[in-house]
Amino acid sequence: KLKPGKSPGLDYMHSRIFKETASQISKPLRMLFDSRLSIRVLPSVWKSAHVTALFKRGKKHSPENYRPVSLTSVVCKVMKHFVREAIMEHM
């Protein structure tokens, strides 16, 4: 469900890497996620984002023609997906 071609976050990991290696990294990622959730601590890079302004259209010198974009960790996006799925199963 990760969109290809998106810019990486502060961890510099591209979503393409996760898609191409999904079968090899799924078990280690699950173990990593379980360990992080059990101690209730996430690495700071997972919680950080690089916020930048992305030009929409119109005059480039006008601030209202830009929108903010947050580049977050792909690992965190994957973990959020699994957590959301688990929550939805119990609802």
PyMOL Python script that loads the backbone (N, CA, C, O; Angstrom):
from pymol import cmd

cmd.read_pdbstr("""\
ATOM      1  N   LYS A   1       0.808  -1.192   0.000  1.00  0.00           N
ATOM      2  CA  LYS A   1       0.000   0.000   0.000  1.00  0.00           C
ATOM      3  C   LYS A   1       0.853   1.258   0.000  1.00  0.00           C
ATOM      4  O   LYS A   1       0.327   2.371  -0.039  1.00  0.00           O
ATOM      5  N   LEU A   2       2.164   1.085   0.044  1.00  0.00           N
ATOM      6  CA  LEU A   2       3.047   2.240  -0.047  1.00  0.00           C
ATOM      7  C   LEU A   2       3.077   2.733  -1.486  1.00  0.00           C
ATOM      8  O   LEU A   2       3.131   1.937  -2.423  1.00  0.00           O
ATOM      9  N   LYS A   3       3.042   4.023  -1.650  1.00  0.00           N
ATOM     10  CA  LYS A   3       3.046   4.592  -2.994  1.00  0.00           C
ATOM     11  C   LYS A   3       4.481   4.687  -3.508  1.00  0.00           C
ATOM     12  O   LYS A   3       5.346   5.264  -2.849  1.00  0.00           O
ATOM     13  N   PRO A   4       4.727   4.119  -4.689  1.00  0.00           N
ATOM     14  CA  PRO A   4       6.082   4.200  -5.247  1.00  0.00           C
ATOM     15  C   PRO A   4       6.389   5.618  -5.725  1.00  0.00           C
ATOM     16  O   PRO A   4       5.485   6.379  -6.070  1.00  0.00           O
ATOM     17  N   GLY A   5       7.653   5.955  -5.740  1.00  0.00           N
ATOM     18  CA  GLY A   5       8.058   7.253  -6.254  1.00  0.00           C
ATOM     19  C   GLY A   5       7.960   8.392  -5.265  1.00  0.00           C
ATOM     20  O   GLY A   5       8.300   9.528  -5.594  1.00  0.00           O
ATOM     21  N   LYS A   6       7.498   8.108  -4.054  1.00  0.00           N
ATOM     22  CA  LYS A   6       7.414   9.158  -3.042  1.00  0.00           C
ATOM     23  C   LYS A   6       8.810   9.419  -2.474  1.00  0.00           C
ATOM     24  O   LYS A   6       9.648   8.519  -2.432  1.00  0.00           O
ATOM     25  N   SER A   7       9.045  10.632  -2.046  1.00  0.00           N
ATOM     26  CA  SER A   7      10.329  10.991  -1.451  1.00  0.00           C
ATOM     27  C   SER A   7      10.483  10.308  -0.102  1.00  0.00           C
ATOM     28  O   SER A   7       9.502  10.129   0.619  1.00  0.00           O
ATOM     29  N   PRO A   8      11.712   9.923   0.247  1.00  0.00           N
ATOM     30  CA  PRO A   8      11.932   9.294   1.552  1.00  0.00           C
ATOM     31  C   PRO A   8      11.870  10.327   2.671  1.00  0.00           C
ATOM     32  O   PRO A   8      11.979  11.530   2.433  1.00  0.00           O
ATOM     33  N   GLY A   9      11.695   9.842   3.877  1.00  0.00           N
ATOM     34  CA  GLY A   9      11.681  10.718   5.039  1.00  0.00           C
ATOM     35  C   GLY A   9      13.081  10.887   5.595  1.00  0.00           C
ATOM     36  O   GLY A   9      14.062  10.764   4.862  1.00  0.00           O
ATOM     37  N   LEU A  10      13.181  11.169   6.881  1.00  0.00           N
ATOM     38  CA  LEU A  10      14.473  11.398   7.510  1.00  0.00           C
ATOM     39  C   LEU A  10      15.334  10.145   7.579  1.00  0.00           C
ATOM     40  O   LEU A  10      16.542  10.239   7.795  1.00  0.00           O
ATOM     41  N   ASP A  11      14.729   8.969   7.397  1.00  0.00           N
ATOM     42  CA  ASP A  11      15.499   7.723   7.420  1.00  0.00           C
ATOM     43  C   ASP A  11      16.101   7.393   6.051  1.00  0.00           C
ATOM     44  O   ASP A  11      16.870   6.440   5.929  1.00  0.00           O
ATOM     45  N   TYR A  12      15.760   8.166   5.031  1.00  0.00           N
ATOM     46  CA  TYR A  12      16.260   8.006   3.658  1.00  0.00           C
ATOM     47  C   TYR A  12      15.918   6.656   3.039  1.00  0.00           C
ATOM     48  O   TYR A  12      16.587   6.217   2.104  1.00  0.00           O
ATOM     49  N   MET A  13      14.891   6.000   3.546  1.00  0.00           N
ATOM     50  CA  MET A  13      14.457   4.712   3.001  1.00  0.00           C
ATOM     51  C   MET A  13      13.351   4.968   1.979  1.00  0.00           C
ATOM     52  O   MET A  13      12.402   5.704   2.250  1.00  0.00           O
ATOM     53  N   HIS A  14      13.483   4.357   0.810  1.00  0.00           N
ATOM     54  CA  HIS A  14      12.462   4.485  -0.231  1.00  0.00           C
ATOM     55  C   HIS A  14      11.446   3.356  -0.094  1.00  0.00           C
ATOM     56  O   HIS A  14      11.801   2.236   0.272  1.00  0.00           O
ATOM     57  N   SER A  15      10.200   3.649  -0.386  1.00  0.00           N
ATOM     58  CA  SER A  15       9.149   2.631  -0.294  1.00  0.00           C
ATOM     59  C   SER A  15       9.410   1.474  -1.251  1.00  0.00           C
ATOM     60  O   SER A  15       8.998   0.346  -0.982  1.00  0.00           O
ATOM     61  N   ARG A  16      10.085   1.740  -2.361  1.00  0.00           N
ATOM     62  CA  ARG A  16      10.399   0.695  -3.336  1.00  0.00           C
ATOM     63  C   ARG A  16      11.216  -0.435  -2.695  1.00  0.00           C
ATOM     64  O   ARG A  16      11.015  -1.605  -3.022  1.00  0.00           O
ATOM     65  N   ILE A  17      12.127  -0.093  -1.792  1.00  0.00           N
ATOM     66  CA  ILE A  17      12.945  -1.098  -1.112  1.00  0.00           C
ATOM     67  C   ILE A  17      12.050  -2.048  -0.330  1.00  0.00           C
ATOM     68  O   ILE A  17      12.261  -3.261  -0.352  1.00  0.00           O
ATOM     69  N   PHE A  18      11.061  -1.507   0.354  1.00  0.00           N
ATOM     70  CA  PHE A  18      10.157  -2.337   1.150  1.00  0.00           C
ATOM     71  C   PHE A  18       9.299  -3.222   0.261  1.00  0.00           C
ATOM     72  O   PHE A  18       9.054  -4.383   0.591  1.00  0.00           O
ATOM     73  N   LYS A  19       8.848  -2.693  -0.848  1.00  0.00           N
ATOM     74  CA  LYS A  19       8.022  -3.491  -1.765  1.00  0.00           C
ATOM     75  C   LYS A  19       8.819  -4.633  -2.379  1.00  0.00           C
ATOM     76  O   LYS A  19       8.323  -5.755  -2.488  1.00  0.00           O
ATOM     77  N   GLU A  20      10.061  -4.347  -2.783  1.00  0.00           N
ATOM     78  CA  GLU A  20      10.877  -5.352  -3.461  1.00  0.00           C
ATOM     79  C   GLU A  20      11.417  -6.419  -2.521  1.00  0.00           C
ATOM     80  O   GLU A  20      11.745  -7.519  -2.966  1.00  0.00           O
ATOM     81  N   THR A  21      11.516  -6.119  -1.240  1.00  0.00           N
ATOM     82  CA  THR A  21      12.076  -7.075  -0.279  1.00  0.00           C
ATOM     83  C   THR A  21      11.051  -7.522   0.762  1.00  0.00           C
ATOM     84  O   THR A  21      11.427  -8.038   1.814  1.00  0.00           O
ATOM     85  N   ALA A  22       9.782  -7.333   0.486  1.00  0.00           N
ATOM     86  CA  ALA A  22       8.722  -7.607   1.468  1.00  0.00           C
ATOM     87  C   ALA A  22       8.805  -9.012   2.049  1.00  0.00           C
ATOM     88  O   ALA A  22       8.686  -9.180   3.263  1.00  0.00           O
ATOM     89  N   SER A  23       9.007 -10.017   1.214  1.00  0.00           N
ATOM     90  CA  SER A  23       9.018 -11.392   1.724  1.00  0.00           C
ATOM     91  C   SER A  23      10.229 -11.653   2.622  1.00  0.00           C
ATOM     92  O   SER A  23      10.151 -12.478   3.533  1.00  0.00           O
ATOM     93  N   GLN A  24      11.334 -10.970   2.381  1.00  0.00           N
ATOM     94  CA  GLN A  24      12.533 -11.177   3.195  1.00  0.00           C
ATOM     95  C   GLN A  24      12.515 -10.368   4.491  1.00  0.00           C
ATOM     96  O   GLN A  24      13.061 -10.812   5.501  1.00  0.00           O
ATOM     97  N   ILE A  25      11.901  -9.200   4.475  1.00  0.00           N
ATOM     98  CA  ILE A  25      11.978  -8.336   5.660  1.00  0.00           C
ATOM     99  C   ILE A  25      10.723  -8.339   6.519  1.00  0.00           C
ATOM    100  O   ILE A  25      10.701  -7.704   7.573  1.00  0.00           O
ATOM    101  N   SER A  26       9.687  -9.034   6.095  1.00  0.00           N
ATOM    102  CA  SER A  26       8.436  -8.973   6.859  1.00  0.00           C
ATOM    103  C   SER A  26       8.596  -9.531   8.273  1.00  0.00           C
ATOM    104  O   SER A  26       8.103  -8.929   9.228  1.00  0.00           O
ATOM    105  N   LYS A  27       9.268 -10.660   8.423  1.00  0.00           N
ATOM    106  CA  LYS A  27       9.432 -11.242   9.761  1.00  0.00           C
ATOM    107  C   LYS A  27      10.339 -10.373  10.643  1.00  0.00           C
ATOM    108  O   LYS A  27       9.966 -10.088  11.781  1.00  0.00           O
ATOM    109  N   PRO A  28      11.517  -9.940  10.163  1.00  0.00           N
ATOM    110  CA  PRO A  28      12.324  -9.042  11.007  1.00  0.00           C
ATOM    111  C   PRO A  28      11.609  -7.736  11.362  1.00  0.00           C
ATOM    112  O   PRO A  28      11.748  -7.233  12.477  1.00  0.00           O
ATOM    113  N   LEU A  29      10.848  -7.191  10.419  1.00  0.00           N
ATOM    114  CA  LEU A  29      10.097  -5.970  10.722  1.00  0.00           C
ATOM    115  C   LEU A  29       9.049  -6.218  11.795  1.00  0.00           C
ATOM    116  O   LEU A  29       8.861  -5.395  12.690  1.00  0.00           O
ATOM    117  N   ARG A  30       8.376  -7.341  11.704  1.00  0.00           N
ATOM    118  CA  ARG A  30       7.362  -7.686  12.716  1.00  0.00           C
ATOM    119  C   ARG A  30       7.998  -7.794  14.093  1.00  0.00           C
ATOM    120  O   ARG A  30       7.443  -7.316  15.083  1.00  0.00           O
ATOM    121  N   MET A  31       9.177  -8.432  14.152  1.00  0.00           N
ATOM    122  CA  MET A  31       9.886  -8.557  15.428  1.00  0.00           C
ATOM    123  C   MET A  31      10.298  -7.176  15.950  1.00  0.00           C
ATOM    124  O   MET A  31      10.195  -6.904  17.146  1.00  0.00           O
ATOM    125  N   LEU A  32      10.760  -6.316  15.056  1.00  0.00           N
ATOM    126  CA  LEU A  32      11.140  -4.961  15.442  1.00  0.00           C
ATOM    127  C   LEU A  32       9.930  -4.193  15.966  1.00  0.00           C
ATOM    128  O   LEU A  32      10.012  -3.535  17.004  1.00  0.00           O
ATOM    129  N   PHE A  33       8.817  -4.273  15.256  1.00  0.00           N
ATOM    130  CA  PHE A  33       7.606  -3.576  15.680  1.00  0.00           C
ATOM    131  C   PHE A  33       7.117  -4.098  17.027  1.00  0.00           C
ATOM    132  O   PHE A  33       6.759  -3.314  17.906  1.00  0.00           O
ATOM    133  N   ASP A  34       7.103  -5.421  17.191  1.00  0.00           N
ATOM    134  CA  ASP A  34       6.656  -6.005  18.456  1.00  0.00           C
ATOM    135  C   ASP A  34       7.530  -5.536  19.617  1.00  0.00           C
ATOM    136  O   ASP A  34       7.021  -5.204  20.688  1.00  0.00           O
ATOM    137  N   SER A  35       8.847  -5.511  19.403  1.00  0.00           N
ATOM    138  CA  SER A  35       9.747  -5.089  20.480  1.00  0.00           C
ATOM    139  C   SER A  35       9.542  -3.616  20.822  1.00  0.00           C
ATOM    140  O   SER A  35       9.557  -3.246  21.996  1.00  0.00           O
ATOM    141  N   ARG A  36       9.355  -2.787  19.823  1.00  0.00           N
ATOM    142  CA  ARG A  36       9.137  -1.354  20.054  1.00  0.00           C
ATOM    143  C   ARG A  36       7.814  -1.118  20.782  1.00  0.00           C
ATOM    144  O   ARG A  36       7.741  -0.287  21.687  1.00  0.00           O
ATOM    145  N   LEU A  37       6.780  -1.841  20.390  1.00  0.00           N
ATOM    146  CA  LEU A  37       5.476  -1.677  21.037  1.00  0.00           C
ATOM    147  C   LEU A  37       5.491  -2.202  22.466  1.00  0.00           C
ATOM    148  O   LEU A  37       4.839  -1.634  23.343  1.00  0.00           O
ATOM    149  N   SER A  38       6.232  -3.283  22.707  1.00  0.00           N
ATOM    150  CA  SER A  38       6.257  -3.863  24.053  1.00  0.00           C
ATOM    151  C   SER A  38       6.938  -2.937  25.055  1.00  0.00           C
ATOM    152  O   SER A  38       6.546  -2.898  26.222  1.00  0.00           O
ATOM    153  N   ILE A  39       7.949  -2.192  24.620  1.00  0.00           N
ATOM    154  CA  ILE A  39       8.611  -1.258  25.539  1.00  0.00           C
ATOM    155  C   ILE A  39       8.026   0.154  25.447  1.00  0.00           C
ATOM    156  O   ILE A  39       8.430   1.059  26.179  1.00  0.00           O
ATOM    157  N   ARG A  40       7.071   0.320  24.535  1.00  0.00           N
ATOM    158  CA  ARG A  40       6.351   1.591  24.364  1.00  0.00           C
ATOM    159  C   ARG A  40       7.271   2.772  24.045  1.00  0.00           C
ATOM    160  O   ARG A  40       7.051   3.895  24.498  1.00  0.00           O
ATOM    161  N   VAL A  41       8.299   2.487  23.257  1.00  0.00           N
ATOM    162  CA  VAL A  41       9.230   3.534  22.844  1.00  0.00           C
ATOM    163  C   VAL A  41       9.518   3.371  21.360  1.00  0.00           C
ATOM    164  O   VAL A  41       9.880   2.287  20.901  1.00  0.00           O
ATOM    165  N   LEU A  42       9.355   4.454  20.617  1.00  0.00           N
ATOM    166  CA  LEU A  42       9.678   4.443  19.193  1.00  0.00           C
ATOM    167  C   LEU A  42      10.948   5.251  18.962  1.00  0.00           C
ATOM    168  O   LEU A  42      11.169   6.259  19.635  1.00  0.00           O
ATOM    169  N   PRO A  43      11.781   4.825  18.026  1.00  0.00           N
ATOM    170  CA  PRO A  43      12.966   5.626  17.705  1.00  0.00           C
ATOM    171  C   PRO A  43      12.550   7.031  17.268  1.00  0.00           C
ATOM    172  O   PRO A  43      11.538   7.203  16.589  1.00  0.00           O
ATOM    173  N   SER A  44      13.325   8.012  17.655  1.00  0.00           N
ATOM    174  CA  SER A  44      12.952   9.401  17.361  1.00  0.00           C
ATOM    175  C   SER A  44      12.837   9.664  15.866  1.00  0.00           C
ATOM    176  O   SER A  44      12.021  10.487  15.449  1.00  0.00           O
ATOM    177  N   VAL A  45      13.637   8.982  15.052  1.00  0.00           N
ATOM    178  CA  VAL A  45      13.560   9.207  13.600  1.00  0.00           C
ATOM    179  C   VAL A  45      12.212   8.751  13.044  1.00  0.00           C
ATOM    180  O   VAL A  45      11.768   9.267  12.018  1.00  0.00           O
ATOM    181  N   TRP A  46      11.557   7.800  13.697  1.00  0.00           N
ATOM    182  CA  TRP A  46      10.234   7.346  13.255  1.00  0.00           C
ATOM    183  C   TRP A  46       9.179   8.405  13.530  1.00  0.00           C
ATOM    184  O   TRP A  46       8.173   8.481  12.824  1.00  0.00           O
ATOM    185  N   LYS A  47       9.403   9.217  14.548  1.00  0.00           N
ATOM    186  CA  LYS A  47       8.412  10.211  14.952  1.00  0.00           C
ATOM    187  C   LYS A  47       8.675  11.586  14.343  1.00  0.00           C
ATOM    188  O   LYS A  47       7.860  12.499  14.482  1.00  0.00           O
ATOM    189  N   SER A  48       9.792  11.726  13.682  1.00  0.00           N
ATOM    190  CA  SER A  48      10.172  13.017  13.106  1.00  0.00           C
ATOM    191  C   SER A  48       9.731  13.113  11.652  1.00  0.00           C
ATOM    192  O   SER A  48       9.487  12.103  10.993  1.00  0.00           O
ATOM    193  N   ALA A  49       9.637  14.324  11.176  1.00  0.00           N
ATOM    194  CA  ALA A  49       9.257  14.552   9.779  1.00  0.00           C
ATOM    195  C   ALA A  49      10.005  15.765   9.249  1.00  0.00           C
ATOM    196  O   ALA A  49      10.339  16.692   9.987  1.00  0.00           O
ATOM    197  N   HIS A  50      10.251  15.730   7.974  1.00  0.00           N
ATOM    198  CA  HIS A  50      10.812  16.896   7.284  1.00  0.00           C
ATOM    199  C   HIS A  50       9.643  17.583   6.593  1.00  0.00           C
ATOM    200  O   HIS A  50       9.019  17.012   5.698  1.00  0.00           O
ATOM    201  N   VAL A  51       9.349  18.806   7.010  1.00  0.00           N
ATOM    202  CA  VAL A  51       8.223  19.544   6.436  1.00  0.00           C
ATOM    203  C   VAL A  51       8.776  20.537   5.419  1.00  0.00           C
ATOM    204  O   VAL A  51       9.699  21.300   5.702  1.00  0.00           O
ATOM    205  N   THR A  52       8.192  20.504   4.243  1.00  0.00           N
ATOM    206  CA  THR A  52       8.615  21.400   3.173  1.00  0.00           C
ATOM    207  C   THR A  52       7.385  21.963   2.468  1.00  0.00           C
ATOM    208  O   THR A  52       6.286  21.420   2.581  1.00  0.00           O
ATOM    209  N   ALA A  53       7.582  23.041   1.751  1.00  0.00           N
ATOM    210  CA  ALA A  53       6.477  23.655   1.002  1.00  0.00           C
ATOM    211  C   ALA A  53       6.507  23.150  -0.435  1.00  0.00           C
ATOM    212  O   ALA A  53       7.550  23.181  -1.088  1.00  0.00           O
ATOM    213  N   LEU A  54       5.374  22.690  -0.917  1.00  0.00           N
ATOM    214  CA  LEU A  54       5.252  22.179  -2.282  1.00  0.00           C
ATOM    215  C   LEU A  54       4.386  23.140  -3.090  1.00  0.00           C
ATOM    216  O   LEU A  54       3.262  23.459  -2.705  1.00  0.00           O
ATOM    217  N   PHE A  55       4.928  23.592  -4.209  1.00  0.00           N
ATOM    218  CA  PHE A  55       4.214  24.539  -5.065  1.00  0.00           C
ATOM    219  C   PHE A  55       3.003  23.868  -5.693  1.00  0.00           C
ATOM    220  O   PHE A  55       3.110  22.760  -6.221  1.00  0.00           O
ATOM    221  N   LYS A  56       1.850  24.531  -5.640  1.00  0.00           N
ATOM    222  CA  LYS A  56       0.615  24.016  -6.246  1.00  0.00           C
ATOM    223  C   LYS A  56       0.450  24.594  -7.646  1.00  0.00           C
ATOM    224  O   LYS A  56       0.618  23.887  -8.639  1.00  0.00           O
ATOM    225  N   ARG A  57       0.124  25.871  -7.723  1.00  0.00           N
ATOM    226  CA  ARG A  57      -0.049  26.542  -9.014  1.00  0.00           C
ATOM    227  C   ARG A  57      -0.162  28.043  -8.764  1.00  0.00           C
ATOM    228  O   ARG A  57      -0.326  28.484  -7.626  1.00  0.00           O
ATOM    229  N   GLY A  58      -0.074  28.804  -9.818  1.00  0.00           N
ATOM    230  CA  GLY A  58      -0.177  30.255  -9.697  1.00  0.00           C
ATOM    231  C   GLY A  58       1.191  30.906  -9.640  1.00  0.00           C
ATOM    232  O   GLY A  58       2.175  30.381 -10.161  1.00  0.00           O
ATOM    233  N   LYS A  59       1.227  32.052  -8.999  1.00  0.00           N
ATOM    234  CA  LYS A  59       2.479  32.806  -8.899  1.00  0.00           C
ATOM    235  C   LYS A  59       3.366  32.221  -7.803  1.00  0.00           C
ATOM    236  O   LYS A  59       2.920  32.017  -6.673  1.00  0.00           O
ATOM    237  N   LYS A  60       4.606  31.957  -8.142  1.00  0.00           N
ATOM    238  CA  LYS A  60       5.517  31.315  -7.195  1.00  0.00           C
ATOM    239  C   LYS A  60       5.885  32.207  -6.012  1.00  0.00           C
ATOM    240  O   LYS A  60       6.318  31.698  -4.979  1.00  0.00           O
ATOM    241  N   HIS A  61       5.726  33.508  -6.134  1.00  0.00           N
ATOM    242  CA  HIS A  61       6.087  34.397  -5.033  1.00  0.00           C
ATOM    243  C   HIS A  61       4.963  34.541  -4.002  1.00  0.00           C
ATOM    244  O   HIS A  61       5.145  35.216  -2.988  1.00  0.00           O
ATOM    245  N   SER A  62       3.820  33.926  -4.241  1.00  0.00           N
ATOM    246  CA  SER A  62       2.678  34.042  -3.340  1.00  0.00           C
ATOM    247  C   SER A  62       2.599  32.820  -2.409  1.00  0.00           C
ATOM    248  O   SER A  62       2.451  31.698  -2.891  1.00  0.00           O
ATOM    249  N   PRO A  63       2.694  33.017  -1.093  1.00  0.00           N
ATOM    250  CA  PRO A  63       2.691  31.897  -0.142  1.00  0.00           C
ATOM    251  C   PRO A  63       1.451  31.002  -0.217  1.00  0.00           C
ATOM    252  O   PRO A  63       1.545  29.803   0.043  1.00  0.00           O
ATOM    253  N   GLU A  64       0.288  31.569  -0.568  1.00  0.00           N
ATOM    254  CA  GLU A  64      -0.924  30.732  -0.604  1.00  0.00           C
ATOM    255  C   GLU A  64      -0.920  29.730  -1.761  1.00  0.00           C
ATOM    256  O   GLU A  64      -1.813  28.887  -1.847  1.00  0.00           O
ATOM    257  N   ASN A  65       0.059  29.810  -2.638  1.00  0.00           N
ATOM    258  CA  ASN A  65       0.167  28.857  -3.742  1.00  0.00           C
ATOM    259  C   ASN A  65       1.054  27.664  -3.389  1.00  0.00           C
ATOM    260  O   ASN A  65       1.468  26.907  -4.268  1.00  0.00           O
ATOM    261  N   TYR A  66       1.338  27.505  -2.118  1.00  0.00           N
ATOM    262  CA  TYR A  66       2.141  26.384  -1.633  1.00  0.00           C
ATOM    263  C   TYR A  66       1.339  25.624  -0.588  1.00  0.00           C
ATOM    264  O   TYR A  66       0.474  26.184   0.085  1.00  0.00           O
ATOM    265  N   ARG A  67       1.641  24.350  -0.468  1.00  0.00           N
ATOM    266  CA  ARG A  67       1.017  23.551   0.592  1.00  0.00           C
ATOM    267  C   ARG A  67       2.112  22.806   1.341  1.00  0.00           C
ATOM    268  O   ARG A  67       3.122  22.434   0.744  1.00  0.00           O
ATOM    269  N   PRO A  68       1.930  22.583   2.636  1.00  0.00           N
ATOM    270  CA  PRO A  68       2.954  21.870   3.396  1.00  0.00           C
ATOM    271  C   PRO A  68       2.912  20.370   3.112  1.00  0.00           C
ATOM    272  O   PRO A  68       1.844  19.785   2.929  1.00  0.00           O
ATOM    273  N   VAL A  69       4.082  19.770   3.080  1.00  0.00           N
ATOM    274  CA  VAL A  69       4.210  18.329   2.892  1.00  0.00           C
ATOM    275  C   VAL A  69       5.147  17.817   3.973  1.00  0.00           C
ATOM    276  O   VAL A  69       6.226  18.374   4.176  1.00  0.00           O
ATOM    277  N   SER A  70       4.741  16.755   4.670  1.00  0.00           N
ATOM    278  CA  SER A  70       5.575  16.138   5.698  1.00  0.00           C
ATOM    279  C   SER A  70       6.143  14.835   5.163  1.00  0.00           C
ATOM    280  O   SER A  70       5.396  13.932   4.786  1.00  0.00           O
ATOM    281  N   LEU A  71       7.461  14.740   5.131  1.00  0.00           N
ATOM    282  CA  LEU A  71       8.123  13.510   4.712  1.00  0.00           C
ATOM    283  C   LEU A  71       8.469  12.731   5.970  1.00  0.00           C
ATOM    284  O   LEU A  71       9.340  13.132   6.742  1.00  0.00           O
ATOM    285  N   THR A  72       7.780  11.613   6.170  1.00  0.00           N
ATOM    286  CA  THR A  72       7.968  10.806   7.372  1.00  0.00           C
ATOM    287  C   THR A  72       8.641   9.485   7.037  1.00  0.00           C
ATOM    288  O   THR A  72       8.770   9.121   5.868  1.00  0.00           O
ATOM    289  N   SER A  73       9.062   8.780   8.055  1.00  0.00           N
ATOM    290  CA  SER A  73       9.755   7.505   7.914  1.00  0.00           C
ATOM    291  C   SER A  73       8.850   6.450   7.282  1.00  0.00           C
ATOM    292  O   SER A  73       7.697   6.292   7.682  1.00  0.00           O
ATOM    293  N   VAL A  74       9.376   5.737   6.301  1.00  0.00           N
ATOM    294  CA  VAL A  74       8.616   4.661   5.664  1.00  0.00           C
ATOM    295  C   VAL A  74       8.377   3.535   6.668  1.00  0.00           C
ATOM    296  O   VAL A  74       7.311   2.918   6.667  1.00  0.00           O
ATOM    297  N   VAL A  75       9.358   3.266   7.520  1.00  0.00           N
ATOM    298  CA  VAL A  75       9.196   2.221   8.537  1.00  0.00           C
ATOM    299  C   VAL A  75       8.025   2.571   9.450  1.00  0.00           C
ATOM    300  O   VAL A  75       7.226   1.701   9.800  1.00  0.00           O
ATOM    301  N   CYS A  76       7.923   3.820   9.829  1.00  0.00           N
ATOM    302  CA  CYS A  76       6.812   4.247  10.682  1.00  0.00           C
ATOM    303  C   CYS A  76       5.481   4.128   9.949  1.00  0.00           C
ATOM    304  O   CYS A  76       4.477   3.750  10.554  1.00  0.00           O
ATOM    305  N   LYS A  77       5.457   4.446   8.658  1.00  0.00           N
ATOM    306  CA  LYS A  77       4.225   4.307   7.882  1.00  0.00           C
ATOM    307  C   LYS A  77       3.770   2.855   7.849  1.00  0.00           C
ATOM    308  O   LYS A  77       2.579   2.568   7.971  1.00  0.00           O
ATOM    309  N   VAL A  78       4.725   1.937   7.683  1.00  0.00           N
ATOM    310  CA  VAL A  78       4.396   0.510   7.661  1.00  0.00           C
ATOM    311  C   VAL A  78       3.850   0.092   9.023  1.00  0.00           C
ATOM    312  O   VAL A  78       2.854  -0.627   9.102  1.00  0.00           O
ATOM    313  N   MET A  79       4.505   0.543  10.097  1.00  0.00           N
ATOM    314  CA  MET A  79       4.053   0.191  11.440  1.00  0.00           C
ATOM    315  C   MET A  79       2.655   0.750  11.706  1.00  0.00           C
ATOM    316  O   MET A  79       1.816   0.057  12.282  1.00  0.00           O
ATOM    317  N   LYS A  80       2.398   1.980  11.299  1.00  0.00           N
ATOM    318  CA  LYS A  80       1.066   2.571  11.482  1.00  0.00           C
ATOM    319  C   LYS A  80       0.002   1.740  10.778  1.00  0.00           C
ATOM    320  O   LYS A  80      -1.102   1.564  11.292  1.00  0.00           O
ATOM    321  N   HIS A  81       0.339   1.236   9.607  1.00  0.00           N
ATOM    322  CA  HIS A  81      -0.607   0.405   8.859  1.00  0.00           C
ATOM    323  C   HIS A  81      -0.962  -0.846   9.660  1.00  0.00           C
ATOM    324  O   HIS A  81      -2.137  -1.194   9.778  1.00  0.00           O
ATOM    325  N   PHE A  82       0.059  -1.530  10.218  1.00  0.00           N
ATOM    326  CA  PHE A  82      -0.194  -2.743  10.986  1.00  0.00           C
ATOM    327  C   PHE A  82      -0.987  -2.453  12.252  1.00  0.00           C
ATOM    328  O   PHE A  82      -1.888  -3.212  12.609  1.00  0.00           O
ATOM    329  N   VAL A  83      -0.662  -1.370  12.927  1.00  0.00           N
ATOM    330  CA  VAL A  83      -1.393  -1.001  14.144  1.00  0.00           C
ATOM    331  C   VAL A  83      -2.847  -0.686  13.804  1.00  0.00           C
ATOM    332  O   VAL A  83      -3.760  -1.125  14.505  1.00  0.00           O
ATOM    333  N   ARG A  84      -3.062   0.065  12.740  1.00  0.00           N
ATOM    334  CA  ARG A  84      -4.426   0.403  12.312  1.00  0.00           C
ATOM    335  C   ARG A  84      -5.214  -0.857  11.970  1.00  0.00           C
ATOM    336  O   ARG A  84      -6.380  -0.982  12.345  1.00  0.00           O
ATOM    337  N   GLU A  85      -4.580  -1.796  11.256  1.00  0.00           N
ATOM    338  CA  GLU A  85      -5.250  -3.055  10.909  1.00  0.00           C
ATOM    339  C   GLU A  85      -5.645  -3.828  12.169  1.00  0.00           C
ATOM    340  O   GLU A  85      -6.748  -4.369  12.250  1.00  0.00           O
ATOM    341  N   ALA A  86      -4.741  -3.877  13.149  1.00  0.00           N
ATOM    342  CA  ALA A  86      -5.025  -4.601  14.390  1.00  0.00           C
ATOM    343  C   ALA A  86      -6.185  -3.955  15.142  1.00  0.00           C
ATOM    344  O   ALA A  86      -7.045  -4.652  15.682  1.00  0.00           O
ATOM    345  N   ILE A  87      -6.207  -2.641  15.176  1.00  0.00           N
ATOM    346  CA  ILE A  87      -7.299  -1.935  15.850  1.00  0.00           C
ATOM    347  C   ILE A  87      -8.623  -2.192  15.139  1.00  0.00           C
ATOM    348  O   ILE A  87      -9.640  -2.440  15.787  1.00  0.00           O
ATOM    349  N   MET A  88      -8.613  -2.136  13.828  1.00  0.00           N
ATOM    350  CA  MET A  88      -9.841  -2.336  13.052  1.00  0.00           C
ATOM    351  C   MET A  88     -10.396  -3.752  13.222  1.00  0.00           C
ATOM    352  O   MET A  88     -11.611  -3.949  13.190  1.00  0.00           O
ATOM    353  N   GLU A  89      -9.510  -4.739  13.403  1.00  0.00           N
ATOM    354  CA  GLU A  89      -9.968  -6.116  13.623  1.00  0.00           C
ATOM    355  C   GLU A  89     -10.757  -6.244  14.915  1.00  0.00           C
ATOM    356  O   GLU A  89     -11.658  -7.078  15.009  1.00  0.00           O
ATOM    357  N   HIS A  90     -10.431  -5.429  15.912  1.00  0.00           N
ATOM    358  CA  HIS A  90     -11.073  -5.527  17.225  1.00  0.00           C
ATOM    359  C   HIS A  90     -12.277  -4.610  17.367  1.00  0.00           C
ATOM    360  O   HIS A  90     -12.879  -4.553  18.439  1.00  0.00           O
ATOM    361  N   MET A  91     -12.634  -3.905  16.331  1.00  0.00           N
ATOM    362  CA  MET A  91     -13.784  -3.000  16.416  1.00  0.00           C
ATOM    363  C   MET A  91     -15.031  -3.688  15.920  1.00  0.00           C
ATOM    364  O   MET A  91     -16.106  -3.089  15.913  1.00  0.00           O
TER     365      MET A  91
END
""", "prot")
cmd.dss("prot")
cmd.show_as("cartoon", "prot")
cmd.util.cbc("prot")
cmd.orient("prot")
